[in-house]
Amino acid sequence: MERNEILERVQDVFRDELELDDLVLTDETTADDVEEWDSLTHVQIVVALEKAFALKFTSREILSWDNVGDLVDCIEKKIG
């Protein structure tokens, strides 16, 4: 799967979980950029991403993400 395809799937998950149909994510997007993205929705997003990509993230991986780009990189490595 290409990196841009991963980002599109991640964006779809975020849109579903945050109920924001027009949300556009970039590699630089952080929780500070999206008002609805708080600690509770972060957990929901992580669980939804694990289901969408059929993988599991470690706590260390999750804590290492500074932005959406880091998240996409992590997924890319896991499914690569």
Biopython code that builds the backbone (N, CA, C, O; Angstrom):
import numpy as np
from Bio.PDB.StructureBuilder import StructureBuilder

atoms = [
    (1, "MET", "N", (0.851, -1.175, 0.000)),
    (1, "MET", "CA", (0.000, 0.000, 0.000)),
    (1, "MET", "C", (0.896, 1.238, 0.000)),
    (1, "MET", "O", (1.847, 1.332, 0.776)),
    (2, "GLU", "N", (0.583, 2.169, -0.867)),
    (2, "GLU", "CA", (1.343, 3.406, -0.991)),
    (2, "GLU", "C", (1.083, 4.319, 0.215)),
    (2, "GLU", "O", (0.031, 4.246, 0.849)),
    (3, "ARG", "N", (2.057, 5.173, 0.514)),
    (3, "ARG", "CA", (1.931, 6.064, 1.669)),
    (3, "ARG", "C", (0.701, 6.971, 1.553)),
    (3, "ARG", "O", (0.004, 7.204, 2.541)),
    (4, "ASN", "N", (0.436, 7.480, 0.345)),
    (4, "ASN", "CA", (-0.725, 8.362, 0.182)),
    (4, "ASN", "C", (-2.036, 7.609, 0.393)),
    (4, "ASN", "O", (-3.018, 8.196, 0.849)),
    (5, "GLU", "N", (-2.063, 6.312, 0.067)),
    (5, "GLU", "CA", (-3.253, 5.497, 0.319)),
    (5, "GLU", "C", (-3.458, 5.298, 1.820)),
    (5, "GLU", "O", (-4.588, 5.309, 2.309)),
    (6, "ILE", "N", (-2.362, 5.117, 2.538)),
    (6, "ILE", "CA", (-2.443, 4.983, 3.995)),
    (6, "ILE", "C", (-3.003, 6.269, 4.589)),
    (6, "ILE", "O", (-3.901, 6.229, 5.430)),
    (7, "LEU", "N", (-2.470, 7.417, 4.147)),
    (7, "LEU", "CA", (-2.957, 8.694, 4.656)),
    (7, "LEU", "C", (-4.443, 8.874, 4.372)),
    (7, "LEU", "O", (-5.170, 9.387, 5.223)),
    (8, "GLU", "N", (-4.905, 8.467, 3.204)),
    (8, "GLU", "CA", (-6.328, 8.574, 2.861)),
    (8, "GLU", "C", (-7.181, 7.719, 3.789)),
    (8, "GLU", "O", (-8.231, 8.162, 4.253)),
    (9, "ARG", "N", (-6.729, 6.486, 4.063)),
    (9, "ARG", "CA", (-7.471, 5.612, 4.984)),
    (9, "ARG", "C", (-7.467, 6.169, 6.398)),
    (9, "ARG", "O", (-8.481, 6.117, 7.094)),
    (10, "VAL", "N", (-6.327, 6.702, 6.822)),
    (10, "VAL", "CA", (-6.232, 7.334, 8.144)),
    (10, "VAL", "C", (-7.211, 8.508, 8.212)),
    (10, "VAL", "O", (-7.927, 8.670, 9.200)),
    (11, "GLN", "N", (-7.236, 9.310, 7.174)),
    (11, "GLN", "CA", (-8.148, 10.452, 7.127)),
    (11, "GLN", "C", (-9.597, 9.996, 7.216)),
    (11, "GLN", "O", (-10.394, 10.626, 7.911)),
    (12, "ASP", "N", (-9.953, 8.922, 6.532)),
    (12, "ASP", "CA", (-11.309, 8.388, 6.600)),
    (12, "ASP", "C", (-11.672, 7.978, 8.022)),
    (12, "ASP", "O", (-12.780, 8.244, 8.488)),
    (13, "VAL", "N", (-10.734, 7.329, 8.707)),
    (13, "VAL", "CA", (-10.975, 6.916, 10.091)),
    (13, "VAL", "C", (-11.179, 8.145, 10.979)),
    (13, "VAL", "O", (-12.105, 8.186, 11.789)),
    (14, "PHE", "N", (-10.317, 9.136, 10.822)),
    (14, "PHE", "CA", (-10.451, 10.362, 11.601)),
    (14, "PHE", "C", (-11.803, 11.018, 11.336)),
    (14, "PHE", "O", (-12.476, 11.457, 12.269)),
    (15, "ARG", "N", (-12.200, 11.086, 10.071)),
    (15, "ARG", "CA", (-13.490, 11.702, 9.729)),
    (15, "ARG", "C", (-14.634, 10.969, 10.407)),
    (15, "ARG", "O", (-15.548, 11.599, 10.939)),
    (16, "ASP", "N", (-14.590, 9.641, 10.391)),
    (16, "ASP", "CA", (-15.645, 8.849, 11.023)),
    (16, "ASP", "C", (-15.665, 9.049, 12.538)),
    (16, "ASP", "O", (-16.721, 9.289, 13.123)),
    (17, "GLU", "N", (-14.509, 8.951, 13.160)),
    (17, "GLU", "CA", (-14.433, 9.022, 14.618)),
    (17, "GLU", "C", (-14.726, 10.425, 15.158)),
    (17, "GLU", "O", (-15.328, 10.569, 16.222)),
    (18, "LEU", "N", (-14.305, 11.440, 14.435)),
    (18, "LEU", "CA", (-14.511, 12.817, 14.885)),
    (18, "LEU", "C", (-15.779, 13.443, 14.316)),
    (18, "LEU", "O", (-16.149, 14.559, 14.679)),
    (19, "GLU", "N", (-16.443, 12.710, 13.417)),
    (19, "GLU", "CA", (-17.662, 13.180, 12.759)),
    (19, "GLU", "C", (-17.433, 14.525, 12.064)),
    (19, "GLU", "O", (-18.217, 15.465, 12.190)),
    (20, "LEU", "N", (-16.329, 14.569, 11.329)),
    (20, "LEU", "CA", (-15.961, 15.760, 10.558)),
    (20, "LEU", "C", (-15.746, 15.350, 9.103)),
    (20, "LEU", "O", (-14.642, 14.970, 8.715)),
    (21, "ASP", "N", (-16.794, 15.429, 8.314)),
    (21, "ASP", "CA", (-16.737, 14.962, 6.929)),
    (21, "ASP", "C", (-15.757, 15.726, 6.057)),
    (21, "ASP", "O", (-15.275, 15.197, 5.056)),
    (22, "ASP", "N", (-15.455, 16.967, 6.426)),
    (22, "ASP", "CA", (-14.583, 17.783, 5.582)),
    (22, "ASP", "C", (-13.157, 17.911, 6.131)),
    (22, "ASP", "O", (-12.382, 18.737, 5.649)),
    (23, "LEU", "N", (-12.811, 17.105, 7.125)),
    (23, "LEU", "CA", (-11.470, 17.152, 7.714)),
    (23, "LEU", "C", (-10.426, 16.728, 6.687)),
    (23, "LEU", "O", (-10.571, 15.700, 6.026)),
    (24, "VAL", "N", (-9.382, 17.527, 6.563)),
    (24, "VAL", "CA", (-8.268, 17.209, 5.676)),
    (24, "VAL", "C", (-7.012, 17.116, 6.535)),
    (24, "VAL", "O", (-6.631, 18.076, 7.205)),
    (25, "LEU", "N", (-6.374, 15.942, 6.505)),
    (25, "LEU", "CA", (-5.159, 15.724, 7.277)),
    (25, "LEU", "C", (-3.933, 15.862, 6.393)),
    (25, "LEU", "O", (-3.948, 15.500, 5.216)),
    (26, "THR", "N", (-2.874, 16.392, 6.983)),
    (26, "THR", "CA", (-1.565, 16.421, 6.340)),
    (26, "THR", "C", (-0.584, 15.766, 7.299)),
    (26, "THR", "O", (-0.940, 15.460, 8.437)),
    (27, "ASP", "N", (0.631, 15.553, 6.857)),
    (27, "ASP", "CA", (1.655, 14.974, 7.730)),
    (27, "ASP", "C", (1.883, 15.837, 8.968)),
    (27, "ASP", "O", (2.246, 15.319, 10.024)),
    (28, "GLU", "N", (1.678, 17.124, 8.851)),
    (28, "GLU", "CA", (1.965, 18.046, 9.948)),
    (28, "GLU", "C", (0.808, 18.233, 10.912)),
    (28, "GLU", "O", (0.979, 18.881, 11.945)),
    (29, "THR", "N", (-0.378, 17.681, 10.608)),
    (29, "THR", "CA", (-1.552, 17.851, 11.465)),
    (29, "THR", "C", (-1.317, 17.238, 12.845)),
    (29, "THR", "O", (-0.819, 16.118, 12.962)),
    (30, "THR", "N", (-1.683, 17.991, 13.892)),
    (30, "THR", "CA", (-1.597, 17.507, 15.267)),
    (30, "THR", "C", (-2.960, 17.668, 15.940)),
    (30, "THR", "O", (-3.873, 18.278, 15.383)),
    (31, "ALA", "N", (-3.080, 17.117, 17.132)),
    (31, "ALA", "CA", (-4.329, 17.249, 17.888)),
    (31, "ALA", "C", (-4.649, 18.716, 18.165)),
    (31, "ALA", "O", (-5.818, 19.087, 18.271)),
    (32, "ASP", "N", (-3.627, 19.541, 18.283)),
    (32, "ASP", "CA", (-3.849, 20.973, 18.525)),
    (32, "ASP", "C", (-4.554, 21.650, 17.347)),
    (32, "ASP", "O", (-5.170, 22.703, 17.513)),
    (33, "ASP", "N", (-4.463, 21.051, 16.166)),
    (33, "ASP", "CA", (-5.070, 21.638, 14.967)),
    (33, "ASP", "C", (-6.542, 21.278, 14.798)),
    (33, "ASP", "O", (-7.249, 21.903, 14.009)),
    (34, "VAL", "N", (-7.009, 20.260, 15.546)),
    (34, "VAL", "CA", (-8.378, 19.767, 15.373)),
    (34, "VAL", "C", (-9.072, 19.799, 16.737)),
    (34, "VAL", "O", (-8.756, 19.009, 17.625)),
    (35, "GLU", "N", (-10.012, 20.716, 16.885)),
    (35, "GLU", "CA", (-10.667, 20.937, 18.184)),
    (35, "GLU", "C", (-11.289, 19.667, 18.758)),
    (35, "GLU", "O", (-11.228, 19.443, 19.967)),
    (36, "GLU", "N", (-11.876, 18.845, 17.916)),
    (36, "GLU", "CA", (-12.569, 17.636, 18.376)),
    (36, "GLU", "C", (-11.622, 16.503, 18.774)),
    (36, "GLU", "O", (-12.062, 15.515, 19.361)),
    (37, "TRP", "N", (-10.356, 16.629, 18.470)),
    (37, "TRP", "CA", (-9.367, 15.575, 18.738)),
    (37, "TRP", "C", (-8.795, 15.774, 20.140)),
    (37, "TRP", "O", (-7.809, 16.485, 20.332)),
    (38, "ASP", "N", (-9.439, 15.129, 21.116)),
    (38, "ASP", "CA", (-8.973, 15.212, 22.493)),
    (38, "ASP", "C", (-8.463, 13.846, 22.939)),
    (38, "ASP", "O", (-8.357, 12.930, 22.123)),
    (39, "SER", "N", (-8.148, 13.699, 24.217)),
    (39, "SER", "CA", (-7.552, 12.443, 24.692)),
    (39, "SER", "C", (-8.500, 11.260, 24.541)),
    (39, "SER", "O", (-8.059, 10.157, 24.217)),
    (40, "LEU", "N", (-9.777, 11.467, 24.767)),
    (40, "LEU", "CA", (-10.747, 10.376, 24.623)),
    (40, "LEU", "C", (-10.886, 9.956, 23.160)),
    (40, "LEU", "O", (-10.857, 8.766, 22.848)),
    (41, "THR", "N", (-11.035, 10.922, 22.276)),
    (41, "THR", "CA", (-11.163, 10.570, 20.862)),
    (41, "THR", "C", (-9.857, 10.002, 20.319)),
    (41, "THR", "O", (-9.867, 9.232, 19.359)),
    (42, "HIS", "N", (-8.740, 10.375, 20.924)),
    (42, "HIS", "CA", (-7.453, 9.810, 20.503)),
    (42, "HIS", "C", (-7.464, 8.295, 20.690)),
    (42, "HIS", "O", (-7.038, 7.550, 19.808)),
    (43, "VAL", "N", (-7.952, 7.851, 21.835)),
    (43, "VAL", "CA", (-8.044, 6.412, 22.105)),
    (43, "VAL", "C", (-8.981, 5.755, 21.094)),
    (43, "VAL", "O", (-8.668, 4.687, 20.567)),
    (44, "GLN", "N", (-10.109, 6.372, 20.824)),
    (44, "GLN", "CA", (-11.065, 5.828, 19.856)),
    (44, "GLN", "C", (-10.453, 5.759, 18.456)),
    (44, "GLN", "O", (-10.678, 4.797, 17.721)),
    (45, "ILE", "N", (-9.696, 6.762, 18.100)),
    (45, "ILE", "CA", (-9.034, 6.786, 16.791)),
    (45, "ILE", "C", (-8.022, 5.657, 16.694)),
    (45, "ILE", "O", (-7.973, 4.952, 15.686)),
    (46, "VAL", "N", (-7.218, 5.479, 17.731)),
    (46, "VAL", "CA", (-6.204, 4.421, 17.727)),
    (46, "VAL", "C", (-6.870, 3.055, 17.559)),
    (46, "VAL", "O", (-6.417, 2.243, 16.753)),
    (47, "VAL", "N", (-7.929, 2.797, 18.306)),
    (47, "VAL", "CA", (-8.643, 1.516, 18.203)),
    (47, "VAL", "C", (-9.217, 1.341, 16.801)),
    (47, "VAL", "O", (-9.130, 0.257, 16.225)),
    (48, "ALA", "N", (-9.799, 2.393, 16.256)),
    (48, "ALA", "CA", (-10.378, 2.321, 14.906)),
    (48, "ALA", "C", (-9.293, 2.085, 13.857)),
    (48, "ALA", "O", (-9.510, 1.345, 12.897)),
    (49, "LEU", "N", (-8.132, 2.704, 14.032)),
    (49, "LEU", "CA", (-7.023, 2.488, 13.094)),
    (49, "LEU", "C", (-6.511, 1.051, 13.179)),
    (49, "LEU", "O", (-6.195, 0.444, 12.156)),
    (50, "GLU", "N", (-6.428, 0.508, 14.387)),
    (50, "GLU", "CA", (-5.996, -0.879, 14.540)),
    (50, "GLU", "C", (-6.950, -1.822, 13.810)),
    (50, "GLU", "O", (-6.514, -2.785, 13.179)),
    (51, "LYS", "N", (-8.241, -1.546, 13.894)),
    (51, "LYS", "CA", (-9.229, -2.362, 13.180)),
    (51, "LYS", "C", (-9.120, -2.168, 11.667)),
    (51, "LYS", "O", (-9.147, -3.135, 10.906)),
    (52, "ALA", "N", (-8.999, -0.929, 11.244)),
    (52, "ALA", "CA", (-8.969, -0.613, 9.809)),
    (52, "ALA", "C", (-7.762, -1.231, 9.115)),
    (52, "ALA", "O", (-7.852, -1.657, 7.964)),
    (53, "PHE", "N", (-6.635, -1.278, 9.815)),
    (53, "PHE", "CA", (-5.405, -1.788, 9.212)),
    (53, "PHE", "C", (-5.037, -3.183, 9.712)),
    (53, "PHE", "O", (-4.007, -3.730, 9.318)),
    (54, "ALA", "N", (-5.875, -3.763, 10.578)),
    (54, "ALA", "CA", (-5.654, -5.111, 11.131)),
    (54, "ALA", "C", (-4.257, -5.239, 11.750)),
    (54, "ALA", "O", (-3.480, -6.129, 11.403)),
    (55, "LEU", "N", (-3.967, -4.322, 12.674)),
    (55, "LEU", "CA", (-2.674, -4.339, 13.369)),
    (55, "LEU", "C", (-2.857, -3.823, 14.783)),
    (55, "LEU", "O", (-3.932, -3.346, 15.148)),
    (56, "LYS", "N", (-1.803, -3.920, 15.573)),
    (56, "LYS", "CA", (-1.806, -3.413, 16.948)),
    (56, "LYS", "C", (-0.628, -2.474, 17.136)),
    (56, "LYS", "O", (0.473, -2.737, 16.652)),
    (57, "PHE", "N", (-0.867, -1.382, 17.839)),
    (57, "PHE", "CA", (0.190, -0.445, 18.170)),
    (57, "PHE", "C", (0.645, -0.683, 19.601)),
    (57, "PHE", "O", (-0.162, -1.026, 20.466)),
    (58, "THR", "N", (1.926, -0.502, 19.848)),
    (58, "THR", "CA", (2.434, -0.560, 21.211)),
    (58, "THR", "C", (2.267, 0.820, 21.842)),
    (58, "THR", "O", (2.115, 1.821, 21.141)),
    (59, "SER", "N", (2.295, 0.860, 23.154)),
    (59, "SER", "CA", (2.214, 2.145, 23.855)),
    (59, "SER", "C", (3.370, 3.043, 23.441)),
    (59, "SER", "O", (3.194, 4.249, 23.265)),
    (60, "ARG", "N", (4.528, 2.468, 23.290)),
    (60, "ARG", "CA", (5.717, 3.245, 22.884)),
    (60, "ARG", "C", (5.497, 3.897, 21.517)),
    (60, "ARG", "O", (5.836, 5.063, 21.313)),
    (61, "GLU", "N", (4.926, 3.131, 20.588)),
    (61, "GLU", "CA", (4.663, 3.685, 19.253)),
    (61, "GLU", "C", (3.689, 4.853, 19.349)),
    (61, "GLU", "O", (3.921, 5.917, 18.776)),
    (62, "ILE", "N", (2.612, 4.646, 20.069)),
    (62, "ILE", "CA", (1.584, 5.686, 20.187)),
    (62, "ILE", "C", (2.168, 6.955, 20.800)),
    (62, "ILE", "O", (1.878, 8.061, 20.341)),
    (63, "LEU", "N", (2.978, 6.797, 21.822)),
    (63, "LEU", "CA", (3.570, 7.958, 22.495)),
    (63, "LEU", "C", (4.618, 8.668, 21.632)),
    (63, "LEU", "O", (4.950, 9.826, 21.883)),
    (64, "SER", "N", (5.129, 7.980, 20.630)),
    (64, "SER", "CA", (6.167, 8.581, 19.783)),
    (64, "SER", "C", (5.597, 9.468, 18.678)),
    (64, "SER", "O", (6.345, 10.201, 18.030)),
    (65, "TRP", "N", (4.302, 9.410, 18.458)),
    (65, "TRP", "CA", (3.701, 10.201, 17.379)),
    (65, "TRP", "C", (3.571, 11.661, 17.786)),
    (65, "TRP", "O", (2.925, 11.986, 18.782)),
    (66, "ASP", "N", (4.191, 12.532, 17.005)),
    (66, "ASP", "CA", (4.044, 13.970, 17.221)),
    (66, "ASP", "C", (3.003, 14.574, 16.287)),
    (66, "ASP", "O", (2.479, 15.659, 16.544)),
    (67, "ASN", "N", (2.709, 13.866, 15.205)),
    (67, "ASN", "CA", (1.758, 14.376, 14.219)),
    (67, "ASN", "C", (1.241, 13.210, 13.371)),
    (67, "ASN", "O", (1.645, 12.063, 13.564)),
    (68, "VAL", "N", (0.364, 13.513, 12.452)),
    (68, "VAL", "CA", (-0.220, 12.475, 11.592)),
    (68, "VAL", "C", (0.852, 11.798, 10.743)),
    (68, "VAL", "O", (0.761, 10.599, 10.476)),
    (69, "GLY", "N", (1.852, 12.538, 10.322)),
    (69, "GLY", "CA", (2.938, 11.951, 9.533)),
    (69, "GLY", "C", (3.642, 10.834, 10.280)),
    (69, "GLY", "O", (3.965, 9.803, 9.689)),
    (70, "ASP", "N", (3.886, 11.023, 11.578)),
    (70, "ASP", "CA", (4.511, 9.972, 12.394)),
    (70, "ASP", "C", (3.608, 8.743, 12.477)),
    (70, "ASP", "O", (4.083, 7.609, 12.425)),
    (71, "LEU", "N", (2.320, 8.978, 12.606)),
    (71, "LEU", "CA", (1.346, 7.885, 12.650)),
    (71, "LEU", "C", (1.356, 7.103, 11.337)),
    (71, "LEU", "O", (1.387, 5.872, 11.339)),
    (72, "VAL", "N", (1.330, 7.818, 10.232)),
    (72, "VAL", "CA", (1.341, 7.163, 8.915)),
    (72, "VAL", "C", (2.648, 6.388, 8.721)),
    (72, "VAL", "O", (2.635, 5.274, 8.198)),
    (73, "ASP", "N", (3.761, 6.966, 9.134)),
    (73, "ASP", "CA", (5.047, 6.271, 9.041)),
    (73, "ASP", "C", (5.021, 4.957, 9.820)),
    (73, "ASP", "O", (5.531, 3.939, 9.351)),
    (74, "CYS", "N", (4.435, 4.987, 10.991)),
    (74, "CYS", "CA", (4.329, 3.798, 11.838)),
    (74, "CYS", "C", (3.505, 2.711, 11.150)),
    (74, "CYS", "O", (3.898, 1.544, 11.119)),
    (75, "ILE", "N", (2.370, 3.106, 10.603)),
    (75, "ILE", "CA", (1.523, 2.145, 9.893)),
    (75, "ILE", "C", (2.265, 1.580, 8.680)),
    (75, "ILE", "O", (2.222, 0.378, 8.419)),
    (76, "GLU", "N", (2.937, 2.452, 7.951)),
    (76, "GLU", "CA", (3.674, 2.025, 6.758)),
    (76, "GLU", "C", (4.720, 0.977, 7.120)),
    (76, "GLU", "O", (4.869, -0.013, 6.404)),
    (77, "LYS", "N", (5.439, 1.172, 8.205)),
    (77, "LYS", "CA", (6.442, 0.198, 8.641)),
    (77, "LYS", "C", (5.804, -1.130, 9.033)),
    (77, "LYS", "O", (6.337, -2.197, 8.727)),
    (78, "LYS", "N", (4.663, -1.059, 9.711)),
    (78, "LYS", "CA", (3.997, -2.277, 10.191)),
    (78, "LYS", "C", (3.429, -3.114, 9.052)),
    (78, "LYS", "O", (3.475, -4.343, 9.104)),
    (79, "ILE", "N", (2.899, -2.467, 8.033)),
    (79, "ILE", "CA", (2.273, -3.227, 6.939)),
    (79, "ILE", "C", (3.224, -3.424, 5.761)),
    (79, "ILE", "O", (2.961, -4.211, 4.851)),
    (80, "GLY", "N", (4.353, -2.677, 5.803)),
    (80, "GLY", "CA", (5.318, -2.650, 4.726)),
    (80, "GLY", "C", (5.800, -3.975, 4.293)),
    (80, "GLY", "O", (6.624, -4.065, 3.383)),
]
sb = StructureBuilder()
sb.init_structure("model")
sb.init_model(0)
sb.init_chain("A")
sb.init_seg("    ")
for serial, (resi, resn, name, xyz) in enumerate(atoms, 1):
    if name == "N":
        sb.init_residue(resn, " ", resi, " ")
    sb.init_atom(name, np.array(xyz, "f"), 0.0, 1.0, " ", f" {name:<3s}", serial, name[0])
structure = sb.get_structure()
